[in-house]
Amino acid sequence: MQATKPNASKQYPVPAVGVCCWRGDEILLIRRGREPRKGEWSIPGGKVDRGESLLDACARELLEETGVTADIGNLIAVYEIIVPDFHYVLIDYKAKWLSGQPVAADDADEARFVNAEEALRLVSRDDLRDVIKKSYSMIP
């Protein structure tokens, strides 16, 4: 009988990035197409690949999910989501839009720029609303 490897994502926290991408006074949001939090509005982001820098992960996830490129800027916040099925360490960055019109792809069902007020209405999670507020206060 062959020994099976335990699922590492079940044993250890998974690092993930999020991107608050601003185009002027509008932020890019996605509606999640997969679990966790399927159907909820969020910022683009996802798991960091082995050997990938956090900033590279931000740029890759943003492009994969929305077709948008951005200048990845300052760290906004680090927080955790711990529930029975997963444990993510979320590392969120502010970004300035460079090019591309949002098109939902990868695990996003919808992608669009919205003003800050609408973003705070669409996003249901307090932790994510706080990240959006913090990133908005960082806009020069």
Summary of the structure (lengths in Angstrom):
residues: 140
radius of gyration: 15.2
end to end distance: 61.1
largest distance: 61.1
contacts: 422
relative contact order: 0.26
helix: 26%
strand: 42%
